[in-house]
Amino acid sequence: MSAPAALAAVRAERLHSLLETLAGFGPGENGGMDRQALSEGDLLARAWLIERTQALGCRVWTDGCANLFIRRDGREDLPPVMTGSHIDTQPSGGTLDGCYGVMAGLECLHALEDASIRTRRPIELVVWTNEEGSRFSPGAMGSSAFVEPARLEGYRPNRDAAGVSLGEALDAHARRFPGLPQRAPIAAHAFIELHIEQGPVLEQAGIPLGVVTGIQGVRWYQVRCKGTSAHAGTTPMSMRRDALLLAMTCLPPIDALAERLAGDDKRLTFGRWNVKPNAINTIAGEVVFTLDFRHADPAVLHAFDASLAACLPADTEVECLFSHAPTTFHPAVLDVLEQACDATGLARLPIRSGAFHDAMYLAGHCPTGMLFVPSRAGISHNPLEFTEPAQLEAGTRALAWALVSLAEQP
């Protein structure tokens, strides 16, 4: 009966107070957030979180990528059940992306203490470093380095816009929290990430809880189109080699390829553009643009890879910047999450995530699953990000039930 008791012990007013307190660290414009990874606002938020959880009797560790591991001990010293997300934000982010999963996990720790529940396995709340990738690239650094520690040395030289390296920021974090013991990666029994959907599916369906079955795979490509810079007023049209016009000819065939392969499930974005010399009276000599293609079927992704070059004319080069296979979450964890949603008495919907999450990497380390709650109008990475309070509470209650159920497993 521990799982129902944990669900019942979740306090809505405390959850919202935790979210409000966290939003006080690194506030941005228009009610949003600017708490980028390992910034002063992030460090202050971490100090508050460490102090609060230690007062609950939790033990706290960090690691080489400044991830925080907050453990509520179990009756036995077994691999823990982990939950958590990230508290870093976009420069103009909202108050819920990532933050909700961490504060909901903290509320679950409070609920377990209030209900005097001591689970068989330890339960750990994790704060993953630099999930957003808005200060240091790439995103999901902390979770990926936890699962594959060799990645960290390659990450440390990466610099932010001010020229500060990740290594320097990590060293500053270590100086800021000298009392935190370092911990190497450990085995975990399971990991659950609770998150806002960041899309419109649950809201449009009128369903308050989503059991996330997996995450779409992705391809990021960079295309470089070469022309010749020349004077805009003196060069006849017949003699021009305009790199921007060349780039524009690439877009329809790439779009048609994605449409043919993915149909209604097409997710194609032409994102970053760099035009050189980018002058009003000079013909473009070089244009570089990126594209982002996502799909849940590995065969579709592979077919896109194989056919992309044929869409491009001469005088173009293409480079793959990032590739990640689709993620499928563990059926045993999904079964627990479905039961947890049912225990709230509310409807649930199976859903696939189109966005990256730390759970994408944790799925390669231990049985993993995710829960979603709705996002109003699907808005995220924006101060207008909003989820109804009752839906935030429902997700937290489902999380509490699931954590205890998993932590009582042998």
Secondary structure, DSSP 4 states (H G I P E B T S, - for coil): -HHHHHHHH--HHHHHHHHHHHTTSSB-GGG-B---TTSHHHHHHHHHHHHHHHHTT-EEEE-TT--EEEEE--SS--PPEEEEE-----TTB-SSTTHHHHHHHHHHHHHHHHTT---SS-EEEEE-S-SS-SSSSSSSHHHHHHHSTTHHHHHTT-B-TTS-BHHHHHHHHHHH-TTSPB------SEEEEEEE-SSSHHHHHT-SEEEEEEE-EEEEEEEEEE----BTTTS-GGG---HHHHHHHHHHHHHHHHHHHHGGG-EEEEEEEEEES--TTB--SEEEEEEEEEES-HHHHHHHHHHHGGGS-SSEEEEEEEEE--EE--HHHHHHHHHHHHHHT--EEEEEE-S--THHHHTTTS-EEEEEE--GGG--SSTT----HHHHHHHHHHHHHHHHHHHT--
